[in-house]
Amino acid sequence: MIGRCIAMLLGLGLVFGAGSAAANQFVVVASTQAAWKPGQIVPAGATFDVPAGGKLTLLGADGSRVHIRGPYRGAPAVGAAAADGVELIAIDPHAGNDRGPQEIDGFDDDAAEDNVVFNANLEAAGVRERVTHLRTFSGEALGDVDGPVDLLYIDGAHRFAPARDDIVRWGDKVKPGGELLIHDSFSSIGVTLALLVTLFAGGEFRYVGRAQSMTHYRREPVRGLDRVRNAARQAANLPWFLRNVLIKALILAKLGKVTKVFGHDPNTWPH
């Protein structure tokens, strides 16, 4: 069971479908995604890449349903809170800085609209009362969350220092066996450097896998040669990271059309 989710929701995000008390797997009952077909079995703790307009509905063994939609402005909160028995805390200051790719500062009006849309999406999904929104910066919210966390979803600032602080300080709240999801991994330079110095050689989180720029870790001891293997599995993502950095450089140089060589849509920012 995923009992307590913490989501730091800044920027675009993938969505995590939380589990339920009586189920350790789900069945896909409706999907707009080619990767997930009706009737397919999905293990609890799976991660999903759901783009704008995409929908995915899962059925648990106890009859509970998880509805997942993309992209952000409340989508991760809606997806997780739809599951039974979940306490979800969403942390986002909606302050106009670190709002998304290339949106570092000066987006106060957009952030105010984000907050309105965020709450409207929760209301529309019927989960407003099940989501606690802490409208503050993640570093200032640590004292507002007592006890261990079952799942921590970080989709925050892309700069190295705040990304590292989120991983270290909030990661310490994840209970043994709990899950850690980090968006913009191996895409953002700052987030990737934060992974390098905190999780690559760390002994507290096992690397589970990656879906696009969403990495999945599980808190469990990683010791000895297993620690080396854990670092190597993460390092295997570095070529994809270099591809993303090159694509961003081409877009900034107004050579976006060249990114088609890498199978990238030149009208989108890799994230």
C-alpha positions in Angstrom: 0.0 0.0 0.0 1.2 3.5 -0.8 -0.1 5.3 2.3 1.5 8.7 2.2 2.7 10.5 -0.9 4.7 13.7 -1.0 4.7 15.5 -4.4 6.8 18.5 -5.1 5.1 19.7 -8.2 7.1 22.3 -10.2 7.3 22.1 -13.9 6.0 19.3 -16.2 5.6 15.9 -14.7 4.9 12.2 -15.2 2.3 10.7 -13.0 2.6 7.9 -10.4 -0.4 5.6 -9.9 -0.5 4.7 -6.2 -1.5 1.3 -4.9 -4.3 0.3 -2.6 -4.5 -1.7 0.6 -5.7 -5.0 -0.8 -3.9 -5.1 -4.1 -0.3 -5.6 -5.2 -1.1 -5.3 -8.9 -3.5 -3.6 -11.2 -5.3 -4.4 -14.5 -5.4 -1.7 -17.3 -9.1 -1.1 -18.1 -8.8 1.9 -20.3 -5.8 3.6 -22.0 -4.9 6.1 -24.7 -1.2 5.0 -24.5 0.2 2.3 -26.8 2.5 1.0 -24.1 -0.5 0.1 -21.8 -3.3 -2.0 -23.3 -6.6 -3.0 -21.7 -6.2 -6.3 -19.8 -2.5 -5.8 -19.2 -1.2 -6.5 -15.7 0.6 -3.6 -14.0 2.6 -4.1 -10.8 2.1 -1.7 -7.9 4.8 1.0 -7.9 5.0 1.2 -11.7 5.7 4.6 -13.3 3.7 6.0 -16.2 4.6 8.5 -19.0 1.3 10.2 -19.7 1.4 13.2 -22.1 -1.0 16.1 -22.3 -4.5 14.7 -23.0 -3.5 11.2 -22.2 -5.6 9.0 -19.9 -5.0 5.7 -18.1 -7.4 3.9 -15.8 -6.3 1.0 -13.6 -8.5 -1.5 -11.6 -7.2 -2.9 -8.3 -8.1 -6.4 -7.0 -10.3 -4.8 -4.4 -12.3 -2.8 -7.0 -10.5 0.5 -6.5 -9.6 2.5 -9.5 -6.7 4.8 -10.3 -7.3 7.5 -13.0 -4.1 9.0 -14.4 -4.0 12.1 -16.7 -1.3 14.3 -18.0 0.3 16.7 -17.7 0.9 18.9 -14.6 -1.2 21.6 -12.7 -2.5 18.9 -10.3 -2.2 15.8 -12.5 0.1 13.9 -10.2 -2.0 14.9 -7.2 -5.2 13.7 -8.9 -3.6 10.4 -10.0 -2.3 9.5 -6.6 -5.2 10.8 -4.5 -7.7 8.8 -6.6 -6.4 5.6 -4.9 -8.0 4.5 -1.7 -6.1 5.0 1.6 -3.7 7.6 0.3 -2.7 10.7 2.2 -1.2 13.1 -0.4 0.8 16.3 0.4 1.6 18.5 -2.6 4.3 21.1 -2.1 4.4 23.9 -4.6 4.8 27.6 -3.8 3.3 28.8 -7.2 5.7 31.7 -6.8 6.6 32.4 -10.4 10.2 31.1 -10.2 11.5 27.7 -11.3 8.1 27.2 -13.0 9.3 25.0 -15.8 11.9 24.7 -18.6 13.6 28.1 -19.2 11.2 29.7 -16.7 13.5 30.6 -13.9 12.0 33.8 -12.7 9.5 36.5 -13.4 6.4 34.4 -14.0 4.2 35.6 -11.2 1.0 36.0 -13.2 1.4 32.5 -14.7 2.1 31.0 -11.3 -1.1 32.6 -9.9 -3.0 31.0 -12.7 -1.3 27.7 -12.0 -2.6 27.8 -8.5 -6.1 28.5 -9.6 -6.0 25.7 -12.2 -4.3 23.3 -9.7 -7.2 23.7 -7.2 -9.8 23.6 -10.0 -8.4 20.3 -11.2 -8.5 18.8 -7.7 -12.1 19.9 -7.3 -13.1 18.6 -10.7 -11.6 15.2 -9.9 -13.4 15.1 -6.5 -10.2 14.7 -4.5 -9.7 18.2 -3.2 -10.3 17.1 0.4 -7.7 14.3 0.1 -4.9 16.6 -1.0 -3.0 18.9 1.4 -1.4 21.7 -0.6 1.6 23.4 1.1 2.0 26.6 -0.9 5.6 27.1 0.1 9.1 26.2 -1.0 10.2 22.6 -0.4 13.0 23.6 2.0 10.6 25.5 4.1 8.0 22.7 4.3 10.2 20.1 5.9 8.9 20.9 9.4 5.3 20.7 8.2 5.5 17.0 7.4 5.9 14.7 10.4 6.7 11.0 10.2 7.9 8.7 7.3 6.8 9.0 3.7 5.8 6.0 1.5 6.4 7.7 -1.8 8.3 10.9 -2.6 7.9 12.5 -6.0 10.3 15.3 -6.8 9.6 17.5 -9.8 11.2 20.7 -8.6 13.9 23.3 -9.5 16.3 22.2 -12.2 19.3 23.9 -10.6 21.9 21.8 -8.8 21.7 23.2 -5.3 17.9 23.0 -4.8 17.7 19.7 -6.6 20.4 18.2 -4.3 18.8 19.6 -1.2 15.4 18.0 -2.2 17.0 14.6 -2.8 19.0 14.7 0.5 16.6 16.4 2.9 13.4 15.0 1.6 14.9 11.6 0.7 15.7 11.2 4.4 12.0 11.1 5.1 11.3 8.1 2.8 10.7 5.0 4.9 12.6 1.8 4.3 11.1 0.1 1.3 9.5 3.4 0.2 9.7 4.8 -3.3 11.5 7.9 -4.7 10.6 9.3 -8.1 12.7 12.2 -9.6 11.6 14.0 -12.7 14.0 15.7 -15.2 16.7 13.1 -14.4 19.3 12.7 -17.2 17.7 15.7 -19.0 18.4 18.7 -16.8 22.1 19.3 -16.1 21.4 20.5 -12.5 19.2 17.5 -11.6 21.6 15.1 -13.2 24.6 16.5 -11.3 22.5 16.2 -8.1 21.9 12.5 -8.9 25.6 12.0 -9.4 26.7 13.4 -6.0 23.8 11.9 -4.0 22.5 8.7 -5.4 25.1 7.2 -7.9 27.4 6.0 -5.2 25.0 6.2 -2.3 24.1 3.2 -0.2 20.5 4.0 0.8 18.5 4.0 -2.5 18.5 1.3 -5.1 18.0 2.4 -8.7 14.9 0.7 -10.1 14.7 2.2 -13.6 13.8 5.1 -15.8 10.8 6.2 -17.9 11.9 9.1 -20.1 13.3 11.6 -17.5 11.5 10.0 -14.6 13.8 7.9 -12.4 12.6 5.4 -9.9 14.5 4.5 -6.7 13.6 2.3 -3.8 15.0 2.9 -0.3 16.8 -0.2 0.7 20.5 -0.9 1.7 22.9 -1.1 -1.2 26.2 -2.6 -0.1 29.5 -3.9 -1.5 29.7 -4.9 -5.2 25.9 -4.3 -5.4 26.7 -0.6 -4.8 29.0 -0.6 -7.8 26.4 -2.3 -10.0 23.8 0.2 -8.8 26.1 3.1 -9.9 26.8 1.4 -13.2 23.1 1.0 -14.0 22.6 4.7 -13.4 25.6 5.7 -15.4 24.2 3.8 -18.4 21.7 6.6 -18.8 24.5 9.2 -19.4 24.4 8.8 -23.2 20.7 9.7 -23.2 21.6 12.7 -21.0 24.2 13.9 -23.5 21.6 13.6 -26.3 19.2 15.8 -24.4 21.8 18.4 -23.6 22.8 18.5 -27.3 19.2 18.8 -28.4 18.7 21.8 -26.0 21.8 23.5 -27.3 20.6 23.1 -30.9 17.2 24.6 -30.0 18.8 27.5 -28.2 21.0 28.0 -31.3 17.8 28.1 -33.4 18.7 24.9 -35.1 15.8 23.0 -33.8 15.1 21.3 -37.1 18.4 19.4 -36.7 17.0 17.7 -33.6 14.9 15.5 -35.9 18.0 13.5 -36.5 17.7 12.3 -32.9 14.0 11.5 -33.3 13.0 14.7 -31.4 10.1 17.0 -32.1 11.8 20.4 -32.7 8.8 22.2 -31.3 9.2 20.8 -27.8 11.8 21.2 -25.0 13.2 17.8 -23.9 12.2 17.1 -20.3 
